[in-house]
Amino acid sequence: MIKNLKIFLLILSFLLISFSYSQENLENNLIGKWEFKLNIKDVIKNSDDLTGFEKLAARTFSGVIEKALEKTQILFDFKGNKTAAIEVVTAERSESRVVFNWEIDEKSNLILDEITDQSDVRLGDTAYWSFNDDQLIPYDSKGNINEGILLIKLK
């Protein structure tokens, strides 16, 4: 009985150390800048929030939006103090603002939380992200992947 208990405690200790190391490793990999990529046509096509008419209107203007996005770089800068800033870079200027708190949950997914004293940026259904090598893929509260949106780690 004591031998089984020792084995169980040894296994439990190993699992806790492995989980702690895994969390720490993910956090260390997260720190730094990630580029926000958006495929507007995929986002429109896969949006459940838009009616057929709204999708048609959005597709009509998607080319204009794509051209504007080509001239703009959107970066998420994840910091060690568990905050993230969004940096918008254009040819004319660069602007940065801390807008999120972040954490890695027990399933090793990234959870973003809006900072309550700002109202410029809203997460909507992109508060949840899963790691895929040097990419972060957003998913909604029901576990569905949000197609057309991606964060890519900058080297």
MOPE-V409903 format. One line per field, one symbol per residue. psi: psi as a letter, one per 40 degrees, with the letter a starting at -180 (. if undefined). burial: b if it has 9 or more other ideal C-beta (glycine too) atoms within 8 Angstrom, else e. A space follows every 50 residues. Layout:
psi->???
burial->???
This chain:
psi->ddddddddddddddddddddddddddddddhahhhhhhgddddddeheeh idddddddddedddddddddehhhihhhieefihihhhhiddihhihhei iiihaeefihhihihdeiedhhdbffehiihgbfihhiiieeehhgiehi hhhi.
burial->eeeeeeeeeeeeeeeeeeeeebbeebbeebeebbbbebbbbbbbbbeeeb eeeebeebbeebeebbeebeebebbbbbbeeebbbbbbbbeeeeebbbbb bbebeeebbbbbbbbeebeebebeebbbbbbeeebbbbbbeeeeebbbbb bbbee
